[in-house]
Amino acid sequence: MVVHEIKFGDIFDEDFFIYALRNNVNVIKELPGDILERFDNNISSIVNLRVKAWSSPTYYLQKVLPKLVQMRAVRIAPFSNRLAHGVPSYIQGLRCFTNFETMRFSEPIRTLAEKMVERMVKNSSHSGGQYVSVHLRFETDMVAFSCCEYDGGEEERHEMDIARERSWRGKFRKRGRIIRPGANRVDGKCPLTPLEVGMMLRGMGFDNTTSVYVAAGKIYKAEKYMAPLRQMFPRLETKDTLATPEELAAFKGHSSRLAALDYTVCLHSEVFVTTQGGNFPHFLMGHRRYLYGGHAKTIKPDKRKLALLFDSLNIRWDEFKRQMQDMLRHSDAKGSELRKSSSSLYTFPMPDCMCKHPEA
């Protein structure tokens, strides 16, 4: 097995990042030699400060800064979610700028992604270049981790047991751990199948002329599960159909680079549909809100409600459509939602990143 170490510059334009932040933060690619020598030229020897999630700026000034001054270098890992949501406006402003203005993808990703967007727009010329993007989380690992059951019977259960053991080494076999697929589904925790996504979209009024881009990893039993979605939406595209094998060759085996291609095509869609949680849809929803002035169309379905509707034996299509159109209206109404105090700036950039604040 080949393991690829991911570096910042593999995904993002490192030089642009450094240049864009030049007036705010002095970003360097390597530690100065005299500092590195203090740690025997071994970065892993630098002390790792276990900073609590959502720490305040005061914590960094009182606890982290003295260590940094004393030792001249520190590490913080894990690094995500280490700073509180509520911080002074000058810090929040830099946070907004960094996230939405400095983090552009590296040139190889950007070049192919822009071609894919152009092709998607061209393929959607019948609708004025507008298309729907769907983040479909029906990969084997996602299905396995959810502990949900579909229609594969004993063969599926065996495959999922193998997948769980391969990726999580006994986590799901601990004493007292009970897997309840039915409860997970009712609670809205099961990944939507391609068929369920298709029925939802058709119920919302998207017909078979709608251009759809599906962003996904390797779908579990793709030939079987993707067939009904393709039948409902013949104008369906993925990165494997929009780009040639030759164009994708340099990206194969690099899941983060492939995800960056998906991210870009979804970013420029007229409507974005998220079907499961995770960083990809959360950052993308925020980026779209920022990019389109709070007017990005996002569909975030109520999966608990969907489970009840899909499992109802007596529901008529007219009633299902009415329920789906209510869900669509609710999603549209939340397009420019303001950030609550406990919510992420990266998902809800308004008002912090999108409204001018008076100078203190």
C-alpha positions as CSV (number, residue, x, y, z in Angstrom):
1,M,0.0,0.0,0.0
2,V,1.3,3.4,-1.0
3,V,0.7,6.2,1.6
4,H,0.8,9.7,0.2
5,E,1.8,12.4,2.7
6,I,-0.4,15.4,2.1
7,K,1.3,18.8,2.2
8,F,-0.4,22.2,2.2
9,G,1.1,23.1,-1.2
10,D,-0.4,19.9,-2.7
11,I,-3.9,21.3,-2.3
12,F,-3.5,25.1,-2.0
13,D,-1.5,27.8,-3.7
14,E,1.1,28.2,-1.0
15,D,2.8,31.3,-2.5
16,F,-0.5,33.1,-3.0
17,F,-1.5,32.3,0.6
18,I,1.8,33.8,1.9
19,Y,1.5,36.9,-0.3
20,A,-2.2,37.5,0.6
21,L,-1.4,37.5,4.3
22,R,1.7,39.5,4.1
23,N,0.2,42.6,5.8
24,N,-1.3,40.5,8.6
25,V,0.9,37.5,9.4
26,N,4.5,36.6,8.4
27,V,4.1,33.1,7.1
28,I,7.2,31.1,6.4
29,K,7.7,27.7,4.6
30,E,10.5,26.5,6.9
31,L,11.7,27.2,10.4
32,P,15.0,29.2,10.6
33,G,18.0,27.0,11.1
34,D,19.0,28.4,14.5
35,I,15.5,27.5,15.9
36,L,15.5,24.1,14.3
37,E,18.9,23.3,15.8
38,R,17.4,23.8,19.3
39,F,15.3,20.7,18.5
40,D,18.1,18.6,16.9
41,N,16.7,19.5,13.5
42,N,13.7,17.4,14.2
43,I,10.3,19.1,14.0
44,S,8.6,16.3,15.9
45,S,10.8,17.2,18.9
46,I,9.1,20.6,19.2
47,V,6.7,20.5,22.2
48,N,3.1,19.9,21.2
49,L,0.6,22.1,23.2
50,R,-2.7,20.3,23.6
51,V,-4.9,23.3,23.4
52,K,-8.5,22.8,24.3
53,A,-11.1,23.2,21.5
54,W,-12.7,26.6,21.3
55,S,-10.2,28.4,23.5
56,S,-10.4,32.1,23.9
57,P,-7.8,34.7,22.7
58,T,-7.0,35.3,26.3
59,Y,-6.0,31.7,26.7
60,Y,-3.5,32.0,23.9
61,L,-2.0,35.2,25.3
62,Q,-1.7,33.8,28.8
63,K,-0.8,30.1,28.2
64,V,0.5,29.7,24.6
65,L,2.5,33.0,24.0
66,P,4.8,32.6,27.1
67,K,5.7,29.1,25.9
68,L,6.3,30.4,22.4
69,V,8.6,33.2,23.6
70,Q,10.5,30.8,25.9
71,M,11.0,28.0,23.4
72,R,10.8,30.0,20.1
73,A,8.7,27.4,18.5
74,V,5.6,25.3,19.5
75,R,3.3,22.9,17.8
76,I,-0.5,22.8,18.2
77,A,-2.1,19.5,17.3
78,P,-4.9,18.8,16.7
79,F,-5.2,22.2,15.1
80,S,-8.8,22.5,13.9
81,N,-11.5,24.1,16.2
82,R,-8.9,25.5,18.6
83,L,-10.2,29.1,18.6
84,A,-13.5,30.2,20.1
85,H,-16.4,31.3,17.8
86,G,-16.8,34.6,19.6
87,V,-13.6,36.7,19.3
88,P,-12.9,40.5,18.8
89,S,-13.9,41.8,15.4
90,Y,-10.3,42.4,14.3
91,I,-9.5,38.7,14.8
92,Q,-12.8,37.6,13.2
93,G,-12.1,39.8,10.2
94,L,-8.7,38.1,9.7
95,R,-10.4,34.7,10.1
96,C,-12.9,35.6,7.4
97,F,-10.2,37.0,5.1
98,T,-8.0,33.9,5.5
99,N,-10.8,31.4,5.0
100,F,-12.5,33.0,2.0
101,E,-9.9,35.1,0.3
102,T,-6.5,33.5,0.7
103,M,-7.2,29.7,0.4
104,R,-7.2,29.2,-3.4
105,F,-6.4,25.8,-4.8
106,S,-3.1,25.0,-6.3
107,E,-2.6,25.6,-10.1
108,P,-3.0,22.0,-11.3
109,I,-6.3,21.7,-9.3
110,R,-7.5,25.1,-10.3
111,T,-6.8,24.5,-14.0
112,L,-8.7,21.2,-14.3
113,A,-11.5,22.3,-12.0
114,E,-12.2,25.4,-14.1
115,K,-12.4,23.3,-17.2
116,M,-14.9,21.0,-15.5
117,V,-17.1,23.9,-14.4
118,E,-17.0,25.2,-18.0
119,R,-18.0,21.8,-19.4
120,M,-20.8,21.5,-16.8
121,V,-22.1,25.0,-17.7
122,K,-21.9,24.1,-21.5
123,N,-23.8,20.8,-20.9
124,S,-26.4,22.9,-19.0
125,S,-26.9,25.4,-21.9
126,H,-30.6,24.4,-22.2
127,S,-31.1,25.8,-18.7
128,G,-29.0,28.9,-19.0
129,G,-25.8,27.2,-17.7
130,Q,-27.4,26.4,-14.4
131,Y,-27.0,23.0,-12.8
132,V,-27.6,21.2,-9.5
133,S,-24.7,19.7,-7.5
134,V,-25.2,16.8,-5.0
135,H,-22.7,15.8,-2.3
136,L,-23.5,12.1,-2.2
137,R,-22.1,10.2,0.8
138,F,-22.7,6.6,-0.1
139,E,-19.2,5.3,-0.1
140,T,-18.5,1.9,1.5
141,D,-16.8,3.4,4.5
142,M,-19.6,5.9,5.1
143,V,-22.3,3.2,4.8
144,A,-20.2,1.0,7.2
145,F,-19.6,3.7,9.7
146,S,-23.3,4.7,9.8
147,C,-24.3,1.1,10.9
148,C,-27.3,1.4,8.7
149,E,-28.8,-1.5,6.6
150,Y,-30.0,-1.2,3.1
151,D,-31.3,-4.0,0.8
152,G,-28.2,-6.2,0.4
153,G,-29.2,-8.7,3.1
154,E,-26.6,-11.0,4.6
155,E,-24.0,-10.3,1.9
156,E,-24.2,-6.5,2.7
157,R,-23.9,-7.2,6.5
158,H,-20.8,-9.3,5.9
159,E,-19.2,-6.6,3.7
160,M,-20.0,-3.9,6.2
161,D,-18.5,-5.9,9.1
162,I,-15.3,-6.4,7.0
163,A,-15.2,-2.6,6.2
164,R,-15.7,-1.6,9.8
165,E,-13.0,-3.9,11.0
166,R,-10.6,-2.7,8.3
167,S,-11.1,0.9,9.0
168,W,-11.8,1.1,12.8
169,R,-10.2,-2.1,14.3
170,G,-12.7,-3.4,16.8
171,K,-14.4,-0.1,17.6
172,F,-17.8,-1.6,16.7
173,R,-17.2,-4.9,18.5
174,K,-16.5,-3.5,21.9
175,R,-18.5,-5.1,24.8
176,G,-21.8,-3.4,25.3
177,R,-21.8,-1.8,21.8
178,I,-25.2,-2.5,20.2
179,I,-25.8,-1.6,16.5
180,R,-29.4,-0.5,15.9
181,P,-29.9,0.1,12.1
182,G,-33.6,0.9,12.5
183,A,-33.1,3.5,15.2
184,N,-30.3,5.1,13.2
185,R,-32.6,5.5,10.2
186,V,-35.5,6.9,12.2
187,D,-33.0,9.3,13.8
188,G,-31.9,10.6,10.4
189,K,-28.3,9.2,10.7
190,C,-28.3,7.0,7.6
191,P,-26.7,8.2,4.3
192,L,-29.3,8.7,1.6
193,T,-29.1,6.2,-1.2
194,P,-28.8,7.6,-4.8
195,L,-32.4,6.4,-5.3
196,E,-33.6,8.4,-2.3
197,V,-31.8,11.5,-3.5
198,G,-33.4,11.1,-6.9
199,M,-36.9,10.7,-5.5
200,M,-36.4,13.7,-3.2
201,L,-35.2,15.9,-6.1
202,R,-38.0,14.8,-8.4
203,G,-40.5,15.4,-5.6
204,M,-39.1,19.0,-5.3
205,G,-39.8,19.6,-9.0
206,F,-36.4,18.9,-10.7
207,D,-37.3,17.0,-13.8
208,N,-35.3,14.7,-16.2
209,T,-33.9,17.7,-18.1
210,T,-32.1,19.0,-15.0
211,S,-28.3,18.9,-15.2
212,V,-26.9,17.2,-12.1
213,Y,-23.3,17.0,-10.9
214,V,-22.6,14.3,-8.3
215,A,-19.7,14.9,-6.0
216,A,-18.6,11.6,-4.3
217,G,-15.9,9.2,-3.6
218,K,-16.2,5.6,-4.7
219,I,-19.9,4.7,-4.4
220,Y,-20.8,1.4,-2.7
221,K,-21.9,-1.0,-5.4
222,A,-22.1,1.9,-7.8
223,E,-23.5,0.0,-10.8
224,K,-26.4,-1.2,-8.8
225,Y,-27.2,1.9,-6.7
226,M,-26.4,4.7,-9.2
227,A,-28.6,3.2,-12.0
228,P,-32.0,4.6,-10.8
229,L,-30.5,8.1,-10.2
230,R,-29.0,8.1,-13.7
231,Q,-32.4,7.0,-15.1
232,M,-34.2,9.8,-13.3
233,F,-31.5,12.4,-14.3
234,P,-30.0,11.4,-17.7
235,R,-27.9,14.6,-17.7
236,L,-26.0,13.4,-14.6
237,E,-22.2,14.0,-14.5
238,T,-19.3,13.2,-12.2
239,K,-15.7,14.1,-12.2
240,D,-15.1,10.8,-14.1
241,T,-17.4,11.8,-16.9
242,L,-16.5,15.5,-17.0
243,A,-12.8,15.0,-17.1
244,T,-10.8,12.6,-19.3
245,P,-8.8,9.7,-17.8
246,E,-5.6,11.5,-18.9
247,E,-6.7,14.7,-17.1
248,L,-7.5,12.7,-13.9
249,A,-4.4,10.5,-14.0
250,A,-2.3,12.9,-11.8
251,F,-5.1,13.1,-9.2
252,K,-5.7,9.3,-8.8
253,G,-4.8,8.1,-5.3
254,H,-5.0,11.6,-3.9
255,S,-8.5,11.8,-2.3
256,S,-8.0,15.4,-1.1
257,R,-7.1,16.7,-4.6
258,L,-10.1,14.8,-6.1
259,A,-12.3,16.3,-3.4
260,A,-11.0,19.8,-4.4
261,L,-12.3,19.2,-8.0
262,D,-15.7,18.2,-6.6
263,Y,-15.7,21.2,-4.3
264,T,-15.1,23.7,-7.1
265,V,-17.8,22.3,-9.4
266,C,-20.3,22.3,-6.4
267,L,-19.2,25.9,-5.5
268,H,-20.4,27.3,-8.9
269,S,-23.7,25.3,-9.1
270,E,-27.0,27.1,-9.0
271,V,-28.2,24.7,-6.2
272,F,-26.2,22.6,-3.8
273,V,-27.7,19.5,-2.1
274,T,-26.0,18.1,1.0
275,T,-27.0,14.6,2.1
276,Q,-24.8,14.0,5.1
277,G,-22.7,16.0,7.5
278,G,-19.0,16.6,7.4
279,N,-16.4,19.3,6.7
280,F,-17.0,19.3,2.9
281,P,-20.7,20.5,2.9
282,H,-20.2,22.7,6.0
283,F,-17.4,24.7,4.4
284,L,-19.0,24.7,1.0
285,M,-22.3,26.1,2.3
286,G,-20.4,28.9,4.0
287,H,-18.3,29.6,1.0
288,R,-21.3,29.8,-1.3
289,R,-23.1,32.1,1.1
290,Y,-20.1,34.3,1.1
291,L,-19.5,34.2,-2.6
292,Y,-23.1,34.9,-3.6
293,G,-23.9,37.5,-0.9
294,G,-26.0,35.2,1.2
295,H,-28.3,34.1,-1.7
296,A,-26.8,30.7,-2.5
297,K,-29.5,28.0,-2.9
298,T,-28.7,25.1,-0.6
299,I,-30.9,22.0,0.0
300,K,-30.3,20.5,3.4
301,P,-33.0,17.8,3.8
302,D,-34.7,16.8,7.0
303,K,-33.5,13.2,7.0
304,R,-35.7,12.2,9.9
305,K,-38.8,13.3,8.0
306,L,-37.4,11.7,4.8
307,A,-37.0,8.4,6.6
308,L,-40.7,8.4,7.7
309,L,-41.9,9.4,4.2
310,F,-39.7,6.8,2.4
311,D,-40.8,4.0,4.8
312,S,-44.5,4.9,4.6
313,L,-46.4,2.2,2.6
314,N,-49.5,4.3,2.1
315,I,-48.1,7.7,1.0
316,R,-49.3,8.9,-2.5
317,W,-46.9,10.7,-4.9
318,D,-48.9,13.9,-4.7
319,E,-48.5,14.0,-0.9
320,F,-44.8,13.1,-1.2
321,K,-44.3,16.0,-3.6
322,R,-46.1,18.4,-1.3
323,Q,-43.8,17.4,1.5
324,M,-40.7,17.7,-0.6
325,Q,-41.7,21.2,-1.9
326,D,-42.3,22.3,1.7
327,M,-38.8,21.0,2.5
328,L,-37.4,22.9,-0.5
329,R,-39.0,26.2,0.6
330,H,-37.6,25.8,4.1
331,S,-34.1,25.2,2.7
332,D,-34.4,28.3,0.4
333,A,-35.6,30.4,3.4
334,K,-32.4,29.5,5.3
335,G,-30.1,30.6,2.5
336,S,-29.0,33.8,4.1
337,E,-29.2,32.6,7.7
338,L,-27.3,34.7,10.3
339,R,-24.7,33.0,12.5
340,K,-25.8,32.0,16.0
341,S,-23.3,32.5,18.8
342,S,-22.5,28.7,18.9
343,S,-22.4,28.2,15.2
344,S,-19.4,28.0,12.9
345,L,-18.2,31.1,11.1
346,Y,-17.2,28.9,8.2
347,T,-20.7,27.7,7.6
348,F,-22.5,30.9,8.6
349,P,-20.3,33.8,7.4
350,M,-23.0,36.4,7.9
351,P,-22.8,38.9,9.5
352,D,-19.2,38.6,10.7
353,C,-17.6,38.2,7.2
354,M,-20.2,40.0,5.1
355,C,-21.2,43.2,7.0
356,K,-19.1,46.2,7.7
357,H,-18.5,46.9,11.3
358,P,-18.0,50.4,12.7
359,E,-14.5,51.1,13.9
360,A,-14.0,50.9,17.6
